[in-house]
Amino acid sequence: MRHSHFITICFLLTSLLFSCSKVSHNGKLDGRWRMKECYSKASKEDTHYTQYSNKMESSIFWSFHLNILQITSSSLLNGHSNNTMCRFVYEGDRLSITNVYINFRDKDSLATDPNTTTFVPLGIRGNASNYHIKRLTSSEMILCSDMDSLIFYQLH
């Protein structure tokens, strides 16, 4: 009798662990991050980031959960929305934003132009971006792309 209870309990615990398919695997990346600073290059060929912008007044927040990135800002994009949704892939020291959507009240609109400058104030060039994660702790994140270095701090 005890043996059957033990097997039942083990089965239930195993089922519980494997049934949670919506568990995030992003580790320290998950959460809400506020953009503090952005350093940019004049061109991809430049070796140093020479242009500085303080992003604190813009109130730009990146929120990661599962494979969705929600970006909010105090400024409207194209005069329509201050909410942007993205799909992303996080692997080790790499972060790739694969799809960018402008969020409207009644729909989401996929950005399809790889040369759009709409998202540059948010730290995204075109309709997708790839970043090398230079630093990721429980309180600070630094993302570097070919053109920008973005510095964030996490809101707790």
Secondary structure, DSSP 8 states (H G I E B T S, - for coil): -HHHHHHHHHHHHHHHHHH-TT----GGG-EEEEEEEEEE-SSTT-SS--EEEE-TTTT-EEEEETTEEEEEEEEEETTTEEEEEEEEEEETTEEEEEEEEEE-SS-EEE---TT--TTGGGT--TT-EEEEEEEE-SSEEEEE-SSEEEEEEEE-
